[in-house]
Amino acid sequence: MRRRPARDACFPLISLNGGRAKNAFTAMRQTTAVRETRSMNAAATPLLNSLDLPGRPENTRVVVAMSGGVDSSVVAALLKEQGYDVIGVTMQLYDQGETEHRVGSCCAGQDILDARQAAALIGIPHYVLDYEARFRTKVIDAFAQSYAEGETPIPCVTCNQQIKFVDLFDMARDLGAAVLATGHYIASRADGDERALYRALDADRDQSYFLFSTTREQLQMLRFPLGDMSKPEVREHARRFGLAIADKPDSQDICFVPTGRYSEIVEKLAPQAATPGDIVHIDGRKLGRHAGVMHYTIGQRRGLGLGAAVATGGEPLYVVKIDAAHTQVTVGPRSALATKRVFLRDVNWIGPGIFEEAAAGAEIAVRVRSTRPPAPALLEMKAGEAWVEFLDDESGVAPGQACVFYDNTGPRARVLGGGFIKSAEPAGLAAAIPPSHESAARA
């Protein structure tokens, strides 16, 4: 069921299912149709505008996903300045009360107020969509379950994949928009009849890791105006437009955790993740006990609950494996984190051609953490299973994270897609692919 948008601030509240909403949306569609007709009559061969669309900006409706942050607000202001017919839409995703004035939140509480005020200053209509129930089911519950299974999830990817780039697309179409624009730092360019994704100009802000699951169809309608800008440039634009949020801090990764302690949410929604168990060394020694697998991630060094005396020869210990089914956490030296291969699930391919042809030993670049640069690797597929083999061993690869594909290791590389890491194979194993996906050798 589609959610109800609330027209806020300077505009009357409306309901998507109500008569006023239908009238409002119908009027918008009719206005769009009139503008399109005028545009067709005005020019037989219209040039492409700055959004790679035919027609003048004033005849092009754009919905901007406004999170309440400086980036999306600047996108709305820039497009309005260029003459586009802009509508702002904000998704309320979780309980506003707990995050009303918390720094680093997103899409709730103060953020909705900030988006509302920015839209009013820019002079565009603004709607708030209530997606709390859907966000909890698709993102928060899935986040907790992933931790309970010993994974390290990335809820930002899930939110883009399951909420923003699904429901917002429907709403944009209902509003008669030609495209949906966001404040993500990633670039989108025409590639024949399709569009391709590229890493952002500002490497420190590049968000391509979190957008690998964007489909070809979605790319046709998505636009990312900040892909060729730096963060300081964006903040300078915000000051030029007089936006009160010009210096607002960026949102944090797990935006829906009010206290910053994600374990509280995980334990509440997936109590099995708090079941105590053993901490063992890779050599088989039992070193201690833990209070639940939710407190651990692959590569973790601090907060293991072990004294320095248990370290072998004083060497620091790291989490190298999490066995949620047996509530066991395995630790070892840093060298034990070296990974040669990762096996993937839910692969999305947006590169040239089809995935089955590309996954035949092609040399690509991959990222297995958002904070790491792309590294050379080989892309393979056999019997329906896809995997990546690193040319140089990677360290601390965690199931649940993404493995994102690029066509090279350069700063403006094309995004080819990616998948979620299902399992990892330690570098010390033989080169042969294990016959079973459940091989005990895999982390």
C-alpha positions in Angstrom: 0.0 0.0 0.0 1.3 3.4 -0.9 1.9 5.8 2.0 0.3 9.1 2.5 2.2 12.3 1.8 1.6 15.3 4.1 1.9 18.7 2.5 3.6 20.8 5.2 4.5 24.3 6.4 3.2 26.8 3.8 0.8 24.3 2.2 -2.3 22.5 3.4 -2.0 18.8 4.5 -3.2 16.3 2.0 -3.8 12.6 1.8 -2.7 10.5 -1.2 -6.0 8.6 -0.9 -8.2 11.6 -0.3 -10.0 13.7 -2.8 -7.8 16.8 -2.2 -4.7 14.8 -2.9 -6.2 13.4 -6.1 -7.2 16.9 -7.2 -3.7 18.3 -6.4 -1.9 15.5 -8.2 -4.3 15.7 -11.2 -3.8 19.4 -11.4 0.0 18.9 -11.4 -0.3 16.3 -14.2 -2.5 18.6 -16.2 0.0 21.5 -15.8 2.8 19.2 -16.9 0.8 18.1 -20.0 0.1 21.7 -21.0 3.8 22.5 -20.6 4.9 19.5 -22.6 2.5 20.5 -25.4 3.8 24.1 -25.5 7.4 22.7 -25.5 6.6 20.5 -28.5 5.0 23.3 -30.4 7.9 25.7 -29.6 10.8 23.5 -30.9 10.7 20.7 -33.3 14.2 19.4 -32.2 14.6 20.3 -28.5 18.1 20.4 -27.0 18.9 18.4 -23.9 18.9 20.4 -20.7 21.3 20.0 -17.8 19.6 16.8 -16.7 20.1 15.2 -20.1 16.4 15.5 -20.9 14.8 17.1 -23.9 13.0 20.4 -23.4 13.5 23.5 -21.3 14.0 23.4 -17.6 10.7 25.2 -16.9 8.9 22.4 -18.7 10.6 19.7 -16.7 9.3 18.6 -13.4 11.8 17.2 -10.9 11.2 15.6 -7.5 14.0 16.1 -5.1 14.5 13.6 -2.2 15.1 16.0 0.7 16.5 14.4 3.8 16.9 17.6 5.8 20.6 17.8 5.2 22.6 20.4 3.4 23.3 18.2 0.3 19.7 17.5 -0.8 18.7 21.0 0.1 21.3 22.5 -2.2 20.2 20.1 -5.0 16.7 21.5 -4.7 17.9 25.1 -4.7 20.3 24.6 -7.6 17.6 23.0 -9.8 15.1 25.7 -8.8 17.7 28.3 -9.7 18.1 26.7 -13.1 14.4 27.0 -13.8 13.2 23.5 -13.2 9.7 22.8 -11.8 10.9 21.4 -8.5 8.9 19.5 -5.8 10.6 18.4 -2.5 9.7 15.1 -0.9 10.9 14.0 2.6 10.4 10.5 3.9 9.7 10.1 7.6 11.3 6.7 8.4 11.4 6.3 12.1 10.2 7.7 15.4 10.6 11.4 15.5 10.5 11.8 19.2 13.7 10.0 20.0 15.7 12.0 17.4 14.1 15.4 17.6 17.3 17.3 18.3 20.0 14.6 17.9 23.0 15.6 15.7 23.7 13.1 12.9 20.1 11.8 12.4 18.3 11.6 9.1 14.7 11.6 7.9 13.0 12.2 11.2 12.5 14.8 13.9 14.5 18.0 13.3 15.5 16.8 9.8 11.9 17.0 8.6 11.6 20.5 10.0 14.9 21.5 8.3 13.7 20.1 5.0 10.4 22.0 5.4 12.2 25.3 6.1 14.6 24.8 3.2 11.7 24.1 0.8 9.9 27.2 2.0 13.0 29.4 1.5 13.6 28.0 -1.9 10.0 28.4 -2.8 9.0 24.9 -3.8 6.1 22.6 -2.7 7.1 20.0 -0.1 5.6 16.8 1.0 6.3 14.5 3.9 5.7 10.7 3.4 5.2 8.5 6.4 7.1 5.2 5.8 7.8 4.3 9.4 6.1 0.9 9.3 7.8 -0.1 6.0 11.2 1.1 7.1 11.0 -0.9 10.3 10.1 -4.1 8.4 12.5 -3.7 5.5 15.5 -2.0 7.2 15.5 -2.1 11.0 14.2 -5.6 11.4 16.5 -6.9 8.7 19.4 -5.0 10.3 18.8 -6.8 13.6 18.4 -10.2 12.0 21.6 -9.8 10.0 23.6 -9.2 13.3 21.9 -12.2 14.8 23.2 -14.3 12.0 26.8 -13.1 12.6 26.9 -10.6 9.7 27.8 -6.9 9.6 24.9 -5.3 7.7 24.9 -2.0 5.8 21.4 -0.5 6.4 22.1 2.4 4.0 22.2 0.1 1.1 19.1 -1.7 2.2 17.3 1.6 2.6 18.2 2.7 -0.9 17.3 -0.7 -2.3 14.1 -1.4 -0.5 12.6 2.1 0.4 14.0 5.2 -1.3 14.5 3.9 -4.8 11.2 2.0 -4.8 8.6 4.1 -3.1 10.0 7.5 -4.0 10.0 6.4 -7.7 6.3 5.7 -7.5 5.6 9.0 -5.8 7.7 10.9 -8.4 5.7 9.4 -11.2 2.4 10.2 -9.4 3.6 13.8 -9.2 4.3 13.8 -13.0 8.1 14.1 -12.6 10.5 13.3 -15.3 13.3 12.5 -12.9 14.1 12.0 -9.2 17.2 13.9 -8.0 19.1 13.2 -4.8 22.0 14.7 -2.8 24.2 11.6 -3.1 27.9 12.1 -4.1 28.0 10.0 -7.2 27.9 10.8 -10.9 25.5 9.6 -13.6 26.1 10.0 -17.3 24.4 8.9 -20.5 25.7 5.7 -22.0 24.0 5.2 -25.3 20.3 4.6 -24.5 21.1 3.9 -20.9 22.9 5.6 -18.0 26.0 4.7 -16.2 27.2 5.4 -12.6 30.7 6.8 -11.8 32.6 7.6 -8.6 32.2 11.1 -7.3 34.7 13.9 -7.9 35.1 14.3 -4.1 36.7 10.9 -3.2 36.3 11.6 0.5 32.5 11.9 0.0 32.0 9.3 -2.8 28.9 7.2 -2.0 29.1 4.7 -4.9 29.7 1.9 -2.4 26.1 2.4 -1.0 24.5 2.6 -4.4 25.8 -0.5 -6.2 22.3 -2.1 -6.0 20.7 0.6 -8.2 19.2 -1.0 -11.3 19.4 0.0 -14.9 15.8 1.0 -14.9 16.2 3.2 -11.8 19.3 4.9 -13.4 17.2 6.1 -16.2 15.1 8.2 -13.8 17.8 9.1 -11.2 20.0 12.2 -11.3 22.8 13.1 -9.0 23.7 16.8 -9.4 26.5 16.8 -6.7 28.6 14.1 -8.4 31.0 16.7 -9.8 31.2 18.9 -6.7 33.2 18.9 -3.5 31.6 19.2 0.0 33.0 22.7 0.5 31.5 23.8 -2.8 28.1 22.5 -1.7 28.3 24.3 1.7 29.3 27.5 -0.1 26.2 27.2 -2.4 24.1 26.7 0.8 25.4 29.9 2.2 24.8 31.7 -1.1 21.1 30.5 -1.0 20.8 31.6 2.6 20.0 28.1 3.9 20.1 27.9 7.7 21.5 24.3 7.5 24.7 25.4 5.5 26.9 24.2 8.4 24.7 21.3 9.6 26.8 18.1 10.4 26.5 15.2 8.1 24.2 12.3 9.0 25.8 9.2 10.5 25.7 5.7 9.0 23.1 4.1 11.3 20.7 7.0 11.4 17.9 5.2 13.2 19.9 4.4 16.3 18.9 7.2 18.8 21.7 6.5 21.3 24.4 5.4 18.9 24.4 2.0 20.6 23.0 -0.3 18.0 23.2 -3.4 20.3 20.2 -2.1 22.2 18.0 -2.3 19.0 19.4 -5.6 18.0 18.8 -7.2 21.4 15.2 -5.9 21.4 14.3 -7.2 17.9 16.5 -10.3 17.8 17.2 -11.4 21.4 19.0 -14.5 20.2 21.9 -12.2 19.2 22.5 -11.6 22.9 22.9 -15.3 23.7 26.3 -15.8 25.6 28.9 -18.1 24.1 32.6 -19.0 23.9 35.5 -17.0 22.5 38.0 -19.4 21.1 41.5 -19.0 19.5 42.0 -20.3 16.0 44.3 -23.0 17.5 41.3 -24.4 19.5 42.0 -22.9 22.9 39.0 -21.5 24.8 39.9 -18.0 25.9 36.7 -16.7 27.5 33.0 -15.9 27.2 31.1 -13.3 25.3 27.6 -11.7 25.8 26.3 -12.2 22.3 27.5 -12.3 18.7 25.9 -8.9 18.1 28.8 -7.3 19.9 31.4 -8.5 17.3 32.4 -8.0 13.7 35.1 -9.4 11.6 38.4 -7.5 12.0 37.4 -6.2 15.5 40.3 -5.7 17.9 38.9 -3.6 20.8 36.2 -4.6 23.2 36.8 -8.4 22.9 36.4 -9.0 26.6 39.7 -10.7 26.8 42.7 -9.6 28.9 46.1 -8.9 27.3 47.5 -12.0 29.0 45.6 -14.4 26.7 47.3 -13.0 23.6 49.8 -15.3 22.1 53.2 -13.8 22.8 51.6 -10.4 23.4 50.3 -10.3 19.8 47.0 -8.5 19.4 44.0 -10.6 18.7 41.2 -9.9 16.2 37.8 -11.4 15.4 38.4 -13.7 12.4 35.1 -15.7 12.4 31.6 -15.5 13.9 29.6 -18.7 14.2 26.1 -17.4 15.2 24.5 -20.9 15.1 26.9 -22.1 17.8 27.3 -18.7 19.5 31.0 -18.9 19.0 33.5 -16.1 18.3 36.9 -17.1 16.9 39.9 -14.8 17.4 43.4 -14.9 16.1 46.4 -12.8 14.9 46.1 -10.2 12.2 47.5 -12.5 9.7 44.5 -14.8 10.1 42.3 -12.0 8.6 43.9 -12.3 5.1 41.2 -13.2 2.6 41.7 -14.6 -1.0 38.1 -14.9 -2.2 34.6 -13.7 -1.3 31.4 -15.5 -2.4 28.5 -13.2 -3.2 24.7 -13.2 -3.1 22.1 -10.9 -4.7 24.5 -9.6 -7.4 23.4 -6.6 -9.3 25.1 -5.9 -12.7 24.9 -2.4 -14.3 28.1 -2.7 -16.4 28.3 -3.2 -20.2 26.7 -6.4 -21.5 25.3 -9.2 -19.3 26.8 -10.5 -16.0 27.2 -14.1 -17.1 29.6 -13.0 -19.9 31.4 -10.5 -17.7 31.9 -13.0 -14.9 34.4 -15.1 -16.8 37.7 -14.1 -15.2 37.4 -10.4 -16.0 39.8 -8.2 -14.2 37.9 -5.5 -12.3 38.4 -3.4 -9.2 36.4 -4.0 -6.0 35.7 -2.5 -2.6 34.7 -4.6 0.4 34.5 -1.7 2.8 33.2 1.8 2.2 36.4 3.3 3.7 38.8 1.4 1.4 39.9 2.3 -2.1 39.1 -0.1 -5.0 41.5 -3.0 -5.3 42.3 -5.3 -8.4 40.4 -8.6 -8.5 39.0 -11.2 -10.8 35.3 -11.7 -11.3 34.1 -15.3 -11.6 30.9 -17.4 -11.8 30.4 -21.1 -11.8 27.2 -23.2 -11.4 25.2 -20.1 -10.5 27.6 -18.9 -7.8 29.5 -15.7 -8.2 32.7 -14.9 -6.4 35.6 -12.4 -6.5 39.3 -13.4 -6.2 41.6 -10.7 -5.0 44.9 -10.2 -6.8 46.3 -9.1 -3.4 44.9 -10.5 -0.2 42.2 -8.4 1.5 42.0 -8.2 5.3 39.0 -8.2 7.6 36.3 -9.1 5.0 32.9 -9.4 6.8 29.8 -11.3 5.6 26.9 -8.9 5.2 29.0 -6.1 3.8 29.0 -5.2 0.1 31.5 -6.1 -2.6 31.2 -3.3 -5.1 32.6 -3.7 -8.7 34.4 -0.9 -10.7 36.0 -0.9 -14.1 39.3 0.3 -12.7 40.9 1.6 -9.5 40.9 5.2 -10.6 39.1 8.1 -8.7 36.4 8.5 -11.4 35.9 4.8 -12.2 32.6 3.4 -13.5 30.5 1.5 -11.1 29.7 -2.0 -12.6 27.4 -3.2 -9.8 28.2 -5.6 -6.9 26.7 -8.0 -4.4 26.5 -8.8 -0.7 29.3 -10.9 0.8 27.9 -14.3 1.7 31.2 -15.9 2.9 34.9 -15.4 2.7 37.7 -17.9 2.0 41.0 -17.4 4.0 44.1 -16.8 2.0 45.8 -19.9 3.3 43.5 -22.3 1.6 44.2 -24.2 -1.7 43.2 -22.5 -4.9 40.5 -25.1 -5.7 36.9 -24.0 -5.1 35.4 -26.0 -2.2 32.5 -28.2 -3.5 30.1 -27.1 -0.7 29.0 -23.5 0.1 28.9 -24.6 3.8 32.6 -25.5 3.9 33.9 -25.2 7.5 37.0 -23.5 6.1 35.0 -20.4 5.1 34.6 -17.6 7.6 
